[in-house]
Amino acid sequence: MLKTKSGEPGRILCWAAALIYLLLAAAVLALFHSYTVTDQEQLYLTPIFTDSKGWDIYRPDGTGGRAALTPKEAAGTVGTVCLSRVLEPAYEQAGYTTLETDGPVSVFLDGELLYTTAPGSGGSEADADLPAGYEVPAAGETPRLTLPPGYGGRTLTLVFARDEETSGTPMVILSSRAAEDALTASQANRLGMPAAAYMTAAFLLLGLLLYGGVRGRWDWPALLLALAAALQAFYQLREYSFRIVYHSALDIRAAALIPPLFVALPLGYLLCRMGRRHRLLRTVCVLLPAAAALLPSLCYLFDRYLPARVNALCGWALHLSLAVTLVCAAWEARGGNRLFRLFWTGLGMTLAALGAACLLSGSVRAYIAVLLRQTAYDSGRLLYWCGAVLFVLCAAMSVSEAIRRTAEGWAEAELLSARVSALQNRLETARAADEAIRIERHDLRHKLQTLAALVEKDEKAEALAYIGASQARLDETKPARLCPDLVLDAVLSSYFDQARRRGIRVDANLAFPDKLPADAAELSTVFANALENAIHACEKLPAGTPRRIEVAVVPVPHFCVEIANTCGGTVELDGDGFPVSHEPGHGVGTRSMAAFFEKYKAVYQYKLTDDGMFRLRFLIGRPHEKSGRAEPKSGPRPSSKR
């Protein structure tokens, strides 16, 4: 409740726990990332426009001679293109034994035919003739052969058949079985691990949804995130068909809807978490562009295609939807929405981590630069990363909300237990009073006989004294009632007794009306939270410091309550005027009281007064008033802790 020195260790512990969690998460990510990369690598000998990579590039001139070509000219040549070079012994010493090329191709080593995709096409470089439309292995597969031992220092000649549909320079890669296995495994891990992570997240979110449903609190927006995670897991597994030679039943046309949905579903989740103000306008501004982004995929689903310009505009529509959602999220955070404050905190940390990675890693910086350049003509990859960040942040919001609801459930259970305990105490008191009255009733005959004897003797003074003593004993057996409502009376009596047992003086001036202005159970929860906070604050005072709690209830002209306690520190209030605590495990009580104030349109005030008392005042039965931070006001649920 108070920001005192005693709260600092708890705050440090929270930050230390958060830091340890982040370090463990980073370590786990680094561990899994190590399985997506390998130090085994292939040797790329493919010539590029600015570097021939040591190849002599030419084409037969028809007279037995050669016409030299540049790599760029070779890329645009139709017909036969030859590449020739001496293979370095270092290649063989490094373990490169496999040659991968484009097809159709014939491979010659020192002029002898080593491999061809078209049998019968010619046994020498000069008369190699690769017929169009005939290729072994099958079209779409990469021609691959094993170089013989001792190939180092020998001349390798590749004869390619080029047609008008062929683009780029001929591919030439030296590899090995170990490199191929390592690269295949790392590529499979790059696809499989994200799929496993998304599927795990989907089951976790679905489990939280069902857990809340069993407790009677269905969190239906979380279903959007679970669906987004499941769809992305499906899409990642589908990528096997494109990255690795693998045919799967997941390769269906409907999968084209997943990339835009992966971004749109978290946007829908954020919309559901926003307040009701301007909800229709926000929904239209966000969902209409998102729906437009689905048009190309829907057309593809029915074997229809939109013009390229329309496709581009539809892709950018999702960017517009994302921008509108971020603006609305900023407005929600500014209005005090705790979840969106968490969202912006997470987004800020993500951007800061990305900036630090760009400063420390040249490869990350280069990847970001390529990603931004690609956005001009293909925004798909950027949208994927935007969707991934959105999903992680929204999942954090969902888990945080589930934890908050669980904590509130525990707090409600504790309050219910306290109410039951208080009622049991009051019942025991009532039973004791009933037993005392029964004894008094049993002794009444003897007392009447004694009183009659005194009257007969005309001892009036003794008779009156005897009657007064009997009346005093009856008054002692009568249990003190603080409130007409049994539950509220029990709660007040229980917390007053707790305070007195801990050496805290309690001054109570209670005037409850016969008809309470709010539900008695909810009002008892407010008193329980406020008195519990007051008792804890008094216990933190140094030994020897006077400890006092004051409670006053005034029924007219409006129902007004003041609960005050001695305070030895400063008080930190949030933007809604609620006290902030940095101790772990606090905050549920304040949110419960805030919900009560909002429900009954109560005017409330938390204030540290000059007499060293921290006072809570609230008033029910008066129209909602808006005022400053330290004045009575009514507001939304606070984002602060208890």
C-alpha positions in Angstrom: 0.0 0.0 0.0 2.8 2.4 0.8 6.1 3.0 -0.8 8.5 2.5 2.1 12.0 1.2 2.4 10.6 -2.2 3.4 9.1 -2.6 -0.1 12.4 -2.2 -1.9 13.6 -5.8 -1.3 10.4 -7.1 -2.8 10.7 -4.8 -5.8 14.4 -5.8 -6.3 13.3 -9.5 -6.1 10.7 -9.0 -8.8 13.2 -7.4 -11.2 15.8 -10.1 -10.4 13.3 -12.8 -11.1 12.2 -11.2 -14.4 15.9 -10.8 -15.4 16.6 -14.5 -14.6 13.6 -15.5 -16.6 14.7 -13.5 -19.6 18.2 -14.9 -19.4 16.9 -18.4 -19.2 14.6 -17.7 -22.2 17.6 -16.3 -24.2 19.7 -19.4 -23.3 16.9 -21.7 -24.4 16.5 -19.8 -27.7 20.3 -19.9 -28.3 20.3 -23.6 -27.6 17.5 -24.3 -30.1 19.1 -21.9 -32.6 22.3 -23.9 -32.5 20.4 -26.8 -34.1 19.3 -24.6 -37.1 22.9 -23.7 -38.2 25.9 -25.8 -39.0 29.6 -25.3 -39.6 29.4 -27.7 -42.5 29.0 -25.8 -45.8 28.8 -26.3 -49.5 31.3 -24.7 -51.9 29.4 -22.4 -54.3 31.3 -22.2 -57.6 28.3 -20.7 -59.5 29.6 -17.8 -61.6 27.9 -14.4 -60.9 27.7 -11.4 -63.1 30.7 -9.7 -61.4 32.8 -12.8 -60.9 33.3 -15.8 -63.1 34.6 -17.8 -60.0 37.6 -19.1 -62.0 35.6 -20.6 -64.9 36.4 -20.2 -68.6 32.9 -19.5 -70.0 32.3 -20.0 -73.8 30.0 -21.4 -76.4 30.9 -23.4 -79.6 31.1 -21.1 -82.6 30.1 -23.9 -85.1 33.5 -24.2 -86.7 35.2 -26.1 -83.9 36.3 -22.9 -82.1 35.1 -21.2 -79.0 33.4 -17.8 -78.4 34.2 -16.5 -75.0 31.3 -15.3 -72.9 31.0 -13.1 -69.8 28.8 -14.5 -67.0 26.1 -12.0 -67.9 26.2 -13.0 -71.5 26.1 -16.7 -70.5 22.9 -16.0 -68.5 21.2 -14.7 -71.6 22.5 -17.2 -74.1 20.1 -19.7 -75.8 21.8 -23.0 -76.9 25.0 -24.6 -75.6 27.1 -22.9 -72.9 30.3 -24.5 -71.6 32.2 -23.9 -68.3 35.7 -25.2 -67.9 38.3 -25.0 -65.1 41.0 -27.0 -63.3 39.8 -28.4 -60.0 42.0 -27.5 -57.1 43.5 -30.3 -55.0 42.4 -28.5 -51.9 38.8 -29.2 -52.8 39.4 -32.9 -52.6 41.5 -32.6 -49.4 38.6 -30.7 -47.8 36.3 -33.7 -48.5 34.2 -32.3 -51.3 33.2 -35.3 -53.4 29.7 -34.4 -54.8 29.0 -32.1 -57.7 25.5 -30.5 -58.1 24.6 -28.7 -61.3 21.7 -27.4 -63.4 20.3 -29.6 -66.1 20.3 -30.6 -68.9 24.1 -31.0 -68.6 27.0 -33.3 -69.6 30.1 -33.5 -67.3 33.6 -34.1 -68.7 36.7 -34.7 -66.7 39.9 -34.3 -68.8 37.8 -34.6 -71.9 36.2 -37.9 -70.8 32.4 -38.1 -70.3 31.7 -38.6 -66.6 28.0 -37.9 -66.5 25.1 -36.8 -68.6 21.4 -36.2 -68.1 20.8 -37.2 -71.8 22.3 -40.6 -72.7 23.5 -40.7 -76.3 24.1 -37.0 -76.5 27.8 -37.4 -77.4 31.0 -38.7 -75.8 33.2 -35.6 -76.3 32.9 -31.9 -75.5 32.9 -30.9 -79.2 29.9 -33.1 -80.3 27.8 -32.9 -77.1 24.2 -32.5 -78.2 21.6 -32.3 -75.4 18.1 -32.7 -76.9 15.4 -30.5 -75.5 12.7 -32.1 -73.3 14.7 -35.1 -72.4 16.4 -35.1 -69.0 17.6 -37.6 -66.4 16.9 -37.3 -63.5 13.3 -36.1 -63.7 12.5 -32.5 -64.4 12.8 -30.4 -61.2 15.4 -32.6 -59.6 19.0 -31.5 -59.3 21.6 -33.5 -61.3 24.2 -34.8 -58.9 27.2 -37.0 -59.3 30.2 -38.2 -57.3 33.6 -37.1 -58.5 36.2 -39.9 -58.8 39.2 -40.1 -56.4 42.2 -38.0 -57.6 40.1 -35.4 -59.4 42.3 -32.6 -57.9 44.4 -30.9 -60.6 42.2 -32.3 -63.5 40.1 -30.2 -65.9 36.3 -30.2 -65.3 34.1 -29.1 -68.3 30.4 -28.7 -68.0 28.2 -28.5 -71.1 24.8 -26.9 -70.5 21.8 -26.7 -72.8 20.0 -23.4 -72.4 16.6 -22.3 -73.6 14.5 -19.2 -73.6 12.9 -20.0 -70.3 16.3 -20.5 -68.5 17.4 -17.6 -66.3 20.6 -16.8 -64.5 24.0 -18.4 -64.7 24.5 -22.2 -64.5 24.5 -23.5 -61.0 27.7 -25.4 -59.8 28.1 -26.6 -56.2 30.7 -28.8 -54.7 29.4 -30.7 -51.6 29.9 -33.8 -49.5 27.6 -36.3 -47.8 28.4 -34.8 -44.4 27.6 -31.3 -45.5 24.4 -32.4 -47.2 23.2 -34.2 -44.1 24.1 -31.3 -41.8 22.4 -28.7 -44.1 19.3 -30.9 -44.5 19.0 -31.3 -40.8 19.5 -27.6 -40.0 17.0 -26.7 -42.7 14.5 -29.2 -41.3 15.0 -27.8 -37.8 14.5 -24.3 -39.1 11.1 -25.4 -40.2 10.2 -28.0 -37.6 11.2 -26.1 -34.4 9.0 -23.0 -35.1 6.1 -25.4 -36.0 6.6 -27.2 -32.7 6.8 -23.9 -30.8 3.6 -22.6 -32.4 1.8 -25.8 -31.8 2.9 -25.8 -28.1 1.7 -22.2 -27.8 -1.7 -23.2 -29.4 -2.2 -26.0 -26.8 -1.1 -23.8 -24.0 -3.6 -21.0 -24.9 -6.3 -23.6 -25.5 -5.6 -25.1 -22.1 -5.8 -21.6 -20.5 -9.1 -21.1 -22.3 -10.6 -24.4 -21.0 -9.2 -23.8 -17.5 -11.0 -20.4 -17.4 -14.1 -22.0 -18.8 -14.2 -24.6 -16.1 -14.0 -21.8 -13.5 -16.8 -20.0 -15.3 -14.6 -17.3 -17.0 -14.4 -18.0 -20.7 -11.7 -15.9 -22.3 -12.9 -16.2 -25.9 -10.4 -13.7 -27.4 -7.7 -16.2 -26.5 -9.2 -18.6 -28.9 -8.1 -16.2 -31.8 -4.5 -16.6 -30.6 -4.8 -20.4 -30.3 -6.2 -20.5 -33.9 -3.4 -18.2 -35.1 -0.7 -20.4 -33.5 -2.2 -23.6 -34.9 -2.5 -22.2 -38.4 1.1 -21.0 -38.3 2.3 -24.4 -37.1 0.4 -25.9 -40.1 2.0 -23.4 -42.5 5.5 -24.0 -41.1 5.1 -27.8 -41.7 3.8 -27.1 -45.2 7.1 -25.3 -46.0 8.8 -28.7 -46.1 7.2 -29.2 -49.5 9.0 -26.1 -50.8 12.3 -26.1 -48.9 13.0 -29.8 -48.9 12.1 -32.5 -51.5 9.1 -33.7 -49.5 5.5 -34.3 -50.5 2.9 -33.8 -47.9 -0.9 -33.9 -47.6 -0.7 -30.4 -46.1 0.1 -28.9 -49.5 -3.5 -27.5 -50.1 -4.7 -24.3 -51.7 -6.4 -23.1 -48.5 -3.0 -22.7 -46.9 -2.6 -19.5 -48.9 -5.0 -17.9 -46.4 -2.7 -18.5 -43.4 -0.1 -15.6 -43.9 -2.7 -12.8 -43.8 -4.7 -14.6 -41.1 -1.6 -14.9 -38.9 -1.5 -11.1 -38.7 -5.2 -10.5 -38.7 -6.1 -12.8 -35.8 -3.8 -11.1 -33.3 -5.3 -7.8 -34.5 -8.8 -9.2 -33.7 -7.5 -10.2 -30.3 -6.3 -6.7 -29.6 -9.6 -5.3 -30.7 -11.4 -7.5 -28.2 -9.2 -6.3 -25.4 -9.9 -2.6 -26.1 -12.6 -0.6 -24.3 -16.1 -0.2 -25.6 -15.7 3.4 -26.5 -15.7 3.9 -30.3 -15.5 0.1 -30.7 -17.6 0.0 -33.9 -15.4 2.6 -35.6 -12.2 0.8 -34.6 -13.6 -2.5 -35.7 -14.5 -1.2 -39.2 -11.1 0.6 -39.6 -9.2 -2.5 -38.6 -11.2 -5.4 -40.1 -12.1 -3.9 -43.5 -8.4 -3.6 -44.6 -7.7 -7.0 -43.1 -10.5 -8.5 -45.1 -9.2 -6.8 -48.2 -5.8 -8.5 -47.6 -7.5 -11.9 -47.8 -8.9 -11.3 -51.3 -5.8 -12.5 -53.3 -5.7 -15.7 -51.2 -9.5 -16.3 -51.6 -9.2 -15.8 -55.4 -6.3 -18.3 -55.5 -8.5 -20.7 -53.6 -11.0 -20.7 -56.4 -8.3 -20.7 -59.1 -8.8 -17.0 -59.9 -6.1 -14.3 -60.0 -6.1 -10.6 -59.4 -4.0 -8.1 -61.3 -0.5 -7.5 -59.9 -1.4 -3.9 -58.9 -4.5 -5.0 -57.0 -2.5 -7.8 -55.2 0.1 -5.2 -54.1 -2.7 -2.9 -52.8 -4.3 -5.7 -50.9 -0.9 -6.6 -49.3 -0.5 -3.0 -48.1 -4.1 -3.0 -46.7 -2.9 -5.2 -44.0 -0.2 -2.7 -43.1 -2.9 -0.1 -42.8 -4.9 -2.4 -40.5 -1.8 -2.9 -38.4 -1.1 0.8 -38.2 -4.6 1.6 -37.1 -4.5 -1.1 -34.4 -1.2 0.3 -33.0 -2.7 3.8 -32.8 -5.8 2.4 -31.0 -3.5 0.4 -28.7 -1.5 3.6 -27.9 -4.8 5.4 -27.0 -5.9 2.5 -24.8 -2.5 2.5 -22.9 -2.8 6.3 -22.5 -6.3 5.8 -21.0 -4.9 3.4 -18.3 -5.6 0.0 -19.8 -3.1 -2.2 -18.0 -3.0 -4.9 -20.7 -2.0 -2.4 -23.4 0.6 -0.8 -21.1 2.1 -4.3 -20.9 1.8 -4.6 -24.7 3.7 -1.4 -25.3 6.3 -2.3 -22.8 6.9 -5.6 -24.5 7.0 -3.9 -27.9 9.5 -1.4 -26.7 11.7 -4.2 -25.3 11.5 -6.0 -28.6 12.6 -3.0 -30.6 15.4 -2.3 -28.1 16.6 -5.9 -28.4 16.5 -5.7 -32.2 18.4 -2.4 -32.2 21.1 -3.9 -29.9 21.3 -7.0 -32.2 21.8 -4.7 -35.2 24.6 -2.9 -33.5 26.4 -6.0 -32.4 25.8 -8.3 -35.3 26.5 -7.5 -38.9 24.5 -10.4 -40.2 21.4 -9.3 -38.4 21.9 -5.8 -39.7 22.3 -7.1 -43.3 19.2 -9.3 -42.9 17.1 -6.3 -41.7 18.4 -4.2 -44.6 17.5 -7.0 -47.2 14.1 -7.4 -45.5 13.3 -3.6 -45.8 14.5 -3.6 -49.4 12.2 -6.5 -50.3 9.2 -4.7 -48.7 9.1 -2.4 -51.8 7.9 -5.3 -54.0 7.1 -8.1 -51.6 6.0 -7.4 -48.1 5.2 -11.0 -47.2 8.3 -11.7 -45.1 8.0 -8.4 -43.2 4.3 -9.2 -42.5 5.3 -12.6 -41.1 7.7 -11.0 -38.6 5.2 -8.4 -37.7 2.7 -11.2 -37.1 5.2 -13.2 -35.1 5.9 -10.2 -32.8 2.2 -9.4 -32.5 1.5 -13.0 -31.6 4.1 -13.2 -28.9 3.0 -9.9 -27.3 -0.7 -10.9 -27.5 0.2 -14.3 -26.0 2.0 -12.5 -23.2 -1.1 -10.4 -22.6 -3.3 -13.5 -22.6 -1.1 -15.4 -20.1 -0.9 -12.2 -17.9 -4.6 -11.9 -17.9 -5.0 -15.6 -17.0 -2.5 -15.2 -14.1 -4.4 -12.1 -12.9 -7.7 -13.9 -13.0 -6.2 -16.8 -11.1 -4.7 -14.5 -8.5 -8.1 -12.7 -8.2 -9.7 -16.1 -7.7 -7.3 -17.0 -5.0 -7.9 -13.6 -3.3 -11.6 -14.1 -3.5 -11.2 -17.5 -2.0 -9.1 -16.0 0.8 -11.7 -13.3 1.4 -14.5 -15.9 1.4 -12.5 -18.0 3.9 -12.1 -14.8 6.0 -15.8 -14.2 5.9 -16.6 -17.8 6.9 -14.1 -17.6 9.7 -15.6 -14.3 10.8 -19.1 -15.7 10.7 -17.9 -18.8 12.7 -16.4 -16.4 15.3 -19.7 -14.5 15.5 -21.6 -17.7 15.8 -19.4 -18.9 18.6 -20.0 -15.5 20.3 -23.8 -15.9 19.8 -23.7 -19.4 21.1 -21.8 -18.2 24.2 -24.3 -15.4 24.7 -27.2 -17.9 24.3 -25.6 -20.2 26.8 -25.2 -17.3 29.3 -28.9 -16.3 28.7 -30.0 -19.9 29.3 -28.1 -20.0 32.6 -29.5 -16.6 33.6 -33.0 -17.9 32.7 -32.3 -21.0 34.8 -31.2 -18.8 37.8 -34.1 -16.4 37.3 -36.4 -18.3 39.8 -33.8 -18.1 42.5 -33.1 -14.4 41.8 -36.9 -13.6 41.9 -37.1 -15.4 45.3 -34.1 -13.3 46.6 -35.7 -10.1 45.2 -39.0 -11.0 46.9 -37.3 -11.5 50.2 -35.6 -8.1 49.9 -38.9 -6.4 49.1 -40.7 -8.1 52.1 -38.0 -6.8 54.4 -38.5 -3.3 52.8 -34.8 -3.3 51.8 -35.3 -1.1 48.8 -31.7 0.0 48.2 -30.4 -3.6 48.3 -33.2 -4.7 45.9 -32.3 -2.0 43.4 -28.6 -2.9 43.6 -29.4 -6.5 43.1 -31.5 -5.7 40.0 -28.7 -3.5 38.6 -26.2 -6.2 39.0 -28.4 -8.7 37.2 -29.0 -6.2 34.4 -25.2 -5.7 34.0 -24.7 -9.4 33.7 -27.3 -9.6 31.0 -25.7 -6.7 29.1 -22.3 -8.5 29.2 -23.9 -11.5 27.5 -25.3 -9.5 24.7 -23.0 -9.6 21.7 -22.0 -6.2 20.2 -23.5 -5.6 16.8 -21.5 -3.3 14.5 -23.8 -3.6 11.5 -27.3 -4.9 10.9 -26.1 -7.1 8.1 -24.7 -10.3 9.5 -21.8 -10.8 6.9 -20.6 -7.2 7.1 -20.9 -7.3 10.9 -18.8 -10.5 11.0 -16.1 -9.0 8.7 -15.8 -5.8 10.7 -15.7 -7.7 14.0 -13.0 -10.1 12.7 -10.6 -7.4 11.4 -11.2 -5.2 14.5 -10.2 -8.1 16.7 -7.2 -8.9 14.5 -6.0 -5.3 14.8 -6.5 -5.2 18.6 -4.6 -8.5 19.0 -1.7 -6.9 17.2 -1.6 -3.9 19.4 -3.4 -1.6 17.1 -5.9 0.8 18.5 -9.3 0.8 16.7 -11.6 3.8 16.8 -14.9 3.1 15.2 -17.8 5.4 14.6 -20.3 3.3 12.7 -23.8 4.3 11.7 -25.0 1.9 9.1 -28.5 2.3 7.6 -30.9 -0.5 7.7 -30.7 -0.8 3.9 -27.2 -0.8 2.5 -26.6 1.2 -0.8 -24.6 -1.7 -2.2 -24.5 -5.5 -2.1 -23.5 -6.5 1.4 -21.0 -9.2 0.2 -19.3 -6.7 -2.2 -19.2 -4.0 0.5 -17.7 -6.4 3.0 -15.0 -7.2 0.4 -14.1 -3.5 0.2 -13.9 -3.2 4.0 -11.9 -6.4 4.2 -9.3 -5.2 1.7 -9.1 -1.7 3.2 -8.7 -3.0 6.8 -6.2 -5.6 5.8 -4.1 -3.0 4.0 -4.4 -0.7 7.1 -3.3 -3.5 9.5 -0.3 -4.3 7.3 0.7 -0.6 7.1 0.5 -0.3 10.9 2.6 -3.4 11.4 5.4 -1.9 9.3 5.7 1.1 11.6 8.8 1.1 13.9 8.4 -0.3 17.3 7.1 2.2 19.8 5.3 4.2 17.2 1.5 4.7 18.0 -0.6 2.5 15.8 -4.2 3.4 15.1 -7.0 2.6 12.7 -10.0 4.9 12.4 -13.3 3.8 10.7 -16.3 6.0 10.3 -19.6 5.4 8.5 -22.1 8.2 7.9 -25.5 7.2 6.3 -26.9 10.6 5.4 -27.2 12.6 3.2 -25.1 10.0 1.3 -23.5 6.8 2.4 -19.9 7.8 3.2 -17.1 5.7 4.6 -13.6 6.8 5.8 -10.9 4.3 6.8 -7.6 5.7 8.0 -4.4 4.3 9.5 -1.2 5.7 10.9 1.5 6.0 8.2 5.2 6.5 8.5 6.2 6.8 4.9 5.3 8.5 1.6 2.5 7.4 -0.6 2.8 6.8 -4.4 -0.5 7.2 -6.3 -1.0 6.2 -9.9 -2.7 8.2 -12.6 -6.1 7.0 -11.4 -5.5 8.0 -7.8 -4.9 4.5 -6.4 -1.9 3.6 -4.1 1.0 1.8 -5.7 2.9 -1.0 -4.0 6.1 -2.6 -5.4 5.8 -5.7 -3.2 5.2 -9.0 -4.9 1.8 -10.5 -4.7 0.0 -7.3 -4.2 -2.5 -5.5 -6.4 -5.6 -7.8 -6.5 -7.3 -6.0 -3.6 -6.9 -2.6 -5.2 -8.4 -3.8 -8.5 -11.3 -5.4 -6.6 -12.0 -2.1 -4.9 -11.7 -0.2 -8.2 -14.2 -2.5 -9.7 -16.6 -1.8 -6.8 -16.2 1.9 -7.2 -16.8 1.8 -10.9 -19.9 -0.5 -10.5 -21.6 1.8 -8.0 -20.3 5.1 -9.4 -18.6 5.8 -6.2 -16.6 9.0 -5.5 -13.3 8.0 -3.9 -10.1 9.5 -2.6 -6.8 8.2 -1.3 -4.8 10.8 0.6 -2.0 11.2 3.1 -3.1 14.0 5.5 -0.9 16.3 7.6 -1.7 14.4 10.8 0.2 11.4 9.5 -2.9 9.4 8.7 -3.4 7.7 5.3 -7.1 8.0 4.5 -9.5 6.3 2.1 -12.8 8.0 1.6 -15.6 6.9 -0.7 -19.2 8.0 -1.1 -22.0 6.1 -2.8 -25.3 7.6 -3.9 -24.0 10.6 -5.8 -23.6 11.2 -9.5 -20.2 10.5 -11.0 -17.8 13.4 -10.6 -14.5 13.9 -12.4 -11.7 15.7 -10.5 -8.0 15.8 -10.0 -5.6 13.2 -8.8 -5.7 13.9 -5.0 -9.4 14.8 -5.0 -12.4 12.4 -4.8 -13.1 10.9 -8.2 -14.4 7.8 -9.9 -12.3 6.1 -12.5 -11.6 2.9 -14.5 -9.9 -0.1 -13.1 -6.4 0.9 -12.0 -3.3 -0.4 -13.5 -1.4 -0.2 -10.2 -0.7 -2.7 -7.6 -2.3 -2.8 -4.2 
